[in-house]
């Protein structure tokens, strides 16, 4: 019955039977909650006009699946102008020439094939001495920006501006609350939402400082947490020199299954200069630190049963045992230049150069059967 349900939702030719299955009981009725496995957006197979059939790879099977779901080719194929600028909870954020930022559920495999949801947000407002053309990433406080009145969307721009909006607000017309961040260490960082703290959080460059903003009362006075790095590994001189030549980015990742928070330092090095002077980067190192409530960032190469996902989407973790076929203590990575994974126990990096026009990981999605 569950597989027929997945088929009716258009999950295509190779429906995964290795999904997470949970059973809940309420007032004498049982509810089966099926979670689709985490997946990677691969491409869309043109099927007429400007549409294509979505092709994904479920991480617990590592094989491509062509879905019946049709999506706009401009979201996933390497043609024309790139319009996607980030993703959160599977929702893709787009920004076209009209300057309107939209949230779209086109790339969520289980969402409707016939009635995709598109949520236009209010016109962006640029603060003095800021810019709103280059967006670092997008984060959401919940997975229901259309129905959840309390859902807040945060947009981090390159530079000092951070903006918040409640798309489904009923009490007033949706608008932007714009914050100008004073500390330049946050200018190029990414924003994430912490369900544990119920705050939007941004790691500063280098990872020594984390700023937190209340999604419901955003203001220019965030709270800060200073980190103390401990248990640092001893690096060879060659390894240290390699990392010094890399481009480094910091990512906060929260594990809902365990309640843990991690800081990840992602080191990438230019491997070649492509046509148009665009640098192609490859991962050379990944450092993971577990953050405790006292501000200790403890280096670790063991995240237990977790599988971590880093991409242009908001990062997330899942329990490997919840999706048979997943490997524990792994970090899956995808960017515009490469895709692969990191085995934390051995620090081994397995990646390949590939041009990814839609470098997004889609977290597990719930399907309820009553």
Secondary structure per residue as TSV (DSSP state, phi and psi in degrees):
chain	resnum	aa	ss	phi	psi
A	1	X	-	360.0	-40.6
A	2	X	H	-65.5	-40.6
A	3	X	H	-67.2	-36.2
A	4	X	H	-65.4	-36.8
A	5	X	H	-61.5	-44.8
A	6	X	H	-63.1	-40.1
A	7	X	H	-64.3	-40.3
A	8	X	H	-66.9	-22.7
A	9	X	T	-83.5	-0.9
A	10	X	T	82.6	35.9
A	11	X	-	-85.4	10.5
A	12	X	-	86.0	-158.2
A	13	X	S	-79.7	-29.1
A	14	X	S	-122.6	73.5
A	15	X	-	-67.6	130.3
A	16	X	-	-75.2	128.9
A	17	X	S	-97.0	2.3
A	18	X	-	-101.0	47.8
A	19	X	-	-94.9	163.9
A	20	X	E	-82.6	129.0
A	21	X	E	-120.6	121.9
A	22	X	E	-124.1	148.9
A	23	X	E	-126.0	127.9
A	24	X	E	-121.5	149.7
A	25	X	E	-123.6	129.9
A	26	X	E	-146.3	119.9
A	27	X	T	52.7	41.9
A	28	X	T	86.2	-5.7
A	29	X	E	-109.7	142.3
A	30	X	E	-101.4	141.3
A	31	X	E	-124.9	124.6
A	32	X	E	-95.4	120.9
A	33	X	E	-106.8	112.3
A	34	X	E	-102.7	130.1
A	35	X	E	-107.6	128.0
A	36	X	-	-69.0	150.5
A	37	X	-	-71.0	155.5
A	38	X	-	-60.2	143.2
A	39	X	E	-139.7	165.9
A	40	X	E	-116.3	134.9
A	41	X	E	-75.2	124.6
A	42	X	E	-97.6	-64.4
A	43	X	E	-170.4	-173.7
A	44	X	E	-127.3	132.9
A	45	X	E	-86.8	113.9
A	46	X	E	-52.5	133.6
A	47	X	E	-132.9	19.6
A	48	X	E	120.4	135.2
A	49	X	T	65.3	-138.8
A	50	X	T	-102.7	23.1
A	51	X	E	-112.3	157.9
A	52	X	E	-148.1	154.5
A	53	X	E	-80.2	127.2
A	54	X	E	-67.9	133.9
A	55	X	E	-116.3	124.3
A	56	X	E	-126.2	165.8
A	57	X	E	-124.8	114.7
A	58	X	E	-74.2	130.4
A	59	X	T	-71.1	-18.2
A	60	X	T	-88.6	0.5
A	61	X	T	-125.9	-27.5
A	62	X	T	56.0	41.8
A	63	X	E	-139.1	147.5
A	64	X	E	-75.7	141.7
A	65	X	E	-127.2	123.1
A	66	X	E	-88.5	117.4
A	67	X	E	-87.1	164.0
A	68	X	E	-79.9	-11.8
A	69	X	E	-67.1	127.6
A	70	X	E	-102.0	135.6
A	71	X	E	-133.2	156.8
A	72	X	E	-62.2	131.1
A	73	X	G	-61.9	-28.2
A	74	X	G	-64.5	-16.4
A	75	X	G	-79.9	-26.2
A	76	X	T	-130.9	-15.2
A	77	X	S	-103.1	150.7
A	78	X	S	-83.2	62.5
A	79	X	S	-142.3	144.0
A	80	X	S	74.2	-157.1
A	81	X	-	-90.6	134.3
A	82	X	-	-68.7	127.3
A	83	X	-	-115.7	-15.1
A	84	X	E	-83.3	138.9
A	85	X	E	-128.1	7.3
A	86	X	E	156.8	177.1
A	87	X	E	-155.9	151.7
A	88	X	E	-151.3	131.1
A	89	X	T	57.3	23.4
A	90	X	T	92.6	-18.3
A	91	X	E	-74.3	130.8
A	92	X	E	-92.8	135.6
A	93	X	E	-100.2	131.8
A	94	X	E	-124.0	152.1
A	95	X	E	-140.2	111.9
A	96	X	-	-102.1	-174.1
A	97	X	T	-65.1	-20.5
A	98	X	T	-74.7	-5.4
A	99	X	-	78.1	8.3
A	100	X	-	-96.6	126.4
A	101	X	E	-85.7	129.1
A	102	X	E	-123.4	146.0
A	103	X	E	-103.8	130.9
A	104	X	E	-132.9	140.7
A	105	X	-	-101.0	18.0
A	106	X	T	-57.0	-35.1
A	107	X	T	-94.2	6.5
A	108	X	-	-86.0	114.1
A	109	X	T	-56.4	-34.4
A	110	X	T	-89.5	-3.6
A	111	X	S	-76.9	163.7
A	112	X	-	-57.0	136.5
A	113	X	S	-81.3	-28.6
A	114	X	S	-93.0	-24.0
A	115	X	S	-132.6	67.4
A	116	X	-	-60.8	144.3
A	117	X	-	-93.9	131.7
A	118	X	E	-128.1	119.9
A	119	X	E	-114.2	104.3
A	120	X	E	-77.6	131.8
A	121	X	-	-92.7	162.6
A	122	X	-	-59.1	157.1
A	123	X	-	-55.1	137.9
A	124	X	-	-66.2	145.1
A	125	X	-	-115.2	124.6
A	126	X	-	-96.0	122.6
A	127	X	-	-73.2	157.8
A	128	X	T	-56.7	137.0
A	129	X	T	63.7	26.4
A	130	X	-	-128.4	175.8
A	131	X	-	-141.1	152.4
A	132	X	S	-128.9	20.8
A	133	X	S	-90.4	-34.3
A	134	X	S	-107.5	117.0
A	135	X	E	-106.3	130.6
A	136	X	E	-74.1	-53.0
A	137	X	E	-170.0	176.5
A	138	X	E	-129.3	141.9
A	139	X	E	-136.5	149.6
A	140	X	E	-128.9	148.0
A	141	X	S	-81.2	-14.6
A	142	X	S	-151.4	172.2
A	143	X	S	-92.7	10.2
A	144	X	-	-126.7	68.6
A	145	X	T	-67.9	-16.1
A	146	X	T	-90.0	-31.0
A	147	X	T	-111.3	-27.7
A	148	X	-	-86.2	110.2
A	149	X	T	-62.7	-24.6
A	150	X	T	-93.0	-1.5
A	151	X	-	-66.7	128.1
A	152	X	-	-115.3	133.3
A	153	X	E	-103.2	128.2
A	154	X	E	-111.8	133.5
A	155	X	E	-120.7	120.9
A	156	X	E	-102.3	119.7
A	157	X	E	-95.7	154.3
A	158	X	S	-64.9	120.2
A	159	X	S	113.9	-157.7
A	160	X	S	-85.1	-9.3
A	161	X	E	-88.5	135.4
A	162	X	E	-131.7	127.1
A	163	X	E	-125.5	146.0
A	164	X	E	-126.4	145.8
A	165	X	E	-149.4	145.6
A	166	X	-	-112.3	95.7
A	167	X	T	-61.1	-32.9
A	168	X	T	-102.3	16.2
A	169	X	-	-58.5	129.8
A	170	X	S	-96.9	-27.8
A	171	X	S	-73.7	-23.6
A	172	X	S	-153.1	165.6
A	173	X	-	-68.7	132.8
A	174	X	-	-56.8	137.4
A	175	X	-	-150.8	175.3
A	176	X	E	-98.8	138.9
A	177	X	E	-106.2	116.4
A	178	X	E	-107.6	132.1
A	179	X	E	-117.6	136.6
A	180	X	E	-105.5	112.2
A	181	X	-	-78.6	129.5
A	182	X	-	-82.6	-38.2
A	183	X	-	-78.0	118.3
A	184	X	G	-67.1	-12.1
A	185	X	G	-67.2	-14.5
A	186	X	G	-97.6	-2.3
A	187	X	T	-61.8	-36.7
A	188	X	T	-106.1	8.5
A	189	X	-	-85.7	167.1
A	190	X	-	-104.8	147.7
A	191	X	E	-97.0	146.3
A	192	X	E	-139.4	158.0
A	193	X	E	-104.6	129.5
A	194	X	E	-99.1	111.9
A	195	X	T	-69.2	-30.2
A	196	X	T	-63.0	-43.9
A	197	X	T	-101.0	-8.7
A	198	X	T	54.9	45.8
A	199	X	E	-141.2	151.2
A	200	X	E	-84.1	133.2
A	201	X	E	-129.3	145.3
A	202	X	E	-133.7	125.7
A	203	X	E	-82.3	138.4
A	204	X	-	-77.2	163.0
A	205	X	T	-58.3	129.3
A	206	X	T	93.9	-22.3
A	207	X	S	83.8	5.0
A	208	X	S	-79.3	-14.8
A	209	X	E	-136.8	136.7
A	210	X	E	-123.9	126.7
A	211	X	E	-100.8	142.8
A	212	X	E	-128.6	136.0
A	213	X	E	-123.4	133.0
A	214	X	E	-71.5	122.4
A	215	X	S	-66.3	-21.4
A	216	X	S	-101.9	-15.3
A	217	X	S	-137.6	58.7
A	218	X	-	-66.9	139.6
A	219	X	-	-153.2	-178.6
A	220	X	S	-84.2	9.0
A	221	X	-	-122.5	76.6
A	222	X	-	-72.4	165.5
A	223	X	E	-92.6	148.1
A	224	X	E	-120.3	147.1
A	225	X	E	-126.0	124.4
A	226	X	E	-94.4	134.9
A	227	X	-	-103.1	146.5
A	228	X	E	-118.1	115.9
A	229	X	E	-81.2	127.9
A	230	X	E	-131.2	165.8
A	231	X	S	58.6	35.5
A	232	X	-	-65.5	138.9
A	233	X	-	-73.9	153.1
A	234	X	-	-86.9	117.1
A	235	X	-	-99.5	144.6
A	236	X	-	-69.1	160.7
A	237	X	H	-62.3	-37.4
A	238	X	H	-65.5	-41.9
A	239	X	H	-65.2	-42.9
A	240	X	H	-63.5	-42.3
A	241	X	H	-62.4	-40.0
A	242	X	H	-62.8	-45.3
A	243	X	H	-66.9	-31.9
A	244	X	H	-66.2	-24.8
A	245	X	T	-89.7	-0.3
A	246	X	S	-92.1	159.9
A	247	X	E	-88.5	126.3
A	248	X	E	-112.7	139.9
A	249	X	E	-132.2	149.2
A	250	X	E	-110.8	139.2
A	251	X	E	-136.2	128.3
A	252	X	E	-89.7	129.9
A	253	X	E	-129.7	127.1
A	254	X	E	-107.2	136.3
A	255	X	E	-101.7	107.6
A	256	X	T	-66.8	-36.9
A	257	X	T	-61.9	-32.3
A	258	X	T	-115.2	-12.5
A	259	X	T	77.2	12.2
A	260	X	E	-90.2	155.8
A	261	X	E	-122.6	134.3
A	262	X	E	-122.2	145.7
A	263	X	E	-108.5	125.6
A	264	X	E	-114.2	128.9
A	265	X	E	-104.0	120.0
A	266	X	E	-109.3	117.0
A	267	X	E	-105.6	124.0
A	268	X	E	-130.2	143.0
A	269	X	E	-122.8	143.3
A	270	X	E	-67.1	127.2
A	271	X	E	-104.1	-27.5
A	272	X	E	-164.8	162.0
A	273	X	E	-105.0	116.2
A	274	X	-	-86.1	-178.6
A	275	X	G	-57.6	137.1
A	276	X	G	85.0	7.5
A	277	X	G	76.7	18.6
A	278	X	-	-85.9	127.3
A	279	X	E	-78.9	134.3
A	280	X	E	-99.7	127.5
A	281	X	E	-112.8	149.0
A	282	X	E	-132.3	144.6
A	283	X	E	-68.8	130.3
A	284	X	E	-115.8	-21.4
A	285	X	E	-162.5	154.5
A	286	X	E	-142.7	125.6
A	287	X	E	-118.8	129.3
A	288	X	E	-115.1	131.5
A	289	X	E	-125.1	132.4
A	290	X	E	-91.1	127.3
A	291	X	E	-100.2	128.3
A	292	X	-	-102.1	177.3
A	293	X	T	-68.8	-17.9
A	294	X	T	-89.5	1.1
A	295	X	S	89.2	12.3
A	296	X	E	-82.3	128.9
A	297	X	E	-108.0	100.0
A	298	X	E	-96.1	119.0
A	299	X	E	-63.1	138.1
A	300	X	E	-146.8	149.0
A	301	X	S	-117.3	22.7
A	302	X	-	-140.8	106.1
A	303	X	-	-105.3	21.0
A	304	X	T	67.7	-132.4
A	305	X	T	-79.2	1.2
A	306	X	E	-82.8	149.9
A	307	X	E	-121.2	122.8
A	308	X	E	-102.4	147.3
A	309	X	E	-127.2	117.6
A	310	X	E	-115.5	127.4
A	311	X	S	-160.4	-161.8
A	312	X	S	-79.1	-6.5
A	313	X	B	-80.0	167.7
A	314	X	-	-64.2	128.4
A	315	X	-	-67.2	155.8
A	316	X	E	-154.4	168.7
A	317	X	E	-126.8	151.2
A	318	X	E	-134.6	159.2
A	319	X	E	-79.6	124.7
A	320	X	G	-63.5	-36.0
A	321	X	G	-71.0	-15.9
A	322	X	G	-75.7	-17.7
A	323	X	S	-132.4	84.9
A	324	X	T	-50.4	129.4
A	325	X	T	115.2	-22.2
A	326	X	-	-79.0	151.7
A	327	X	-	-101.5	132.3
A	328	X	T	-75.9	156.3
A	329	X	T	63.3	32.0
A	330	X	E	-114.5	154.4
A	331	X	E	-124.5	115.4
A	332	X	E	-84.3	133.8
A	333	X	E	-127.3	143.8
A	334	X	E	-153.4	137.2
A	335	X	-	-142.5	-175.8
A	336	X	S	-65.3	-20.4
A	337	X	S	-107.4	-15.5
A	338	X	E	-158.6	163.7
A	339	X	E	-144.7	149.9
A	340	X	E	167.4	-151.3
A	341	X	E	-155.4	162.2
A	342	X	E	-122.1	127.6
A	343	X	E	-90.4	107.2
A	344	X	T	-65.7	-37.2
A	345	X	T	-59.0	-39.4
A	346	X	T	-106.8	-2.0
A	347	X	T	61.3	22.1
A	348	X	E	-80.4	136.6
A	349	X	E	-113.2	121.7
A	350	X	E	-117.7	103.8
A	351	X	E	-145.6	161.7
A	352	X	E	-134.0	148.7
A	353	X	E	-74.1	127.3
A	354	X	-	-158.3	140.2
A	355	X	-	-83.1	108.5
A	356	X	-	-105.1	111.0
A	357	X	S	-80.6	-21.3
A	358	X	S	-132.0	72.6
A	359	X	-	-78.6	70.4
A	360	X	-	-126.0	134.8
A	361	X	E	-95.8	134.2
A	362	X	E	-103.9	120.3
A	363	X	-	-69.3	166.9
A	364	X	-	-54.6	140.5
A	365	X	-	-116.8	143.0
A	366	X	E	-86.0	136.9
A	367	X	E	-126.3	122.4
A	368	X	E	-105.1	130.1
A	369	X	E	-118.2	126.5
A	370	X	-	-110.2	360.0
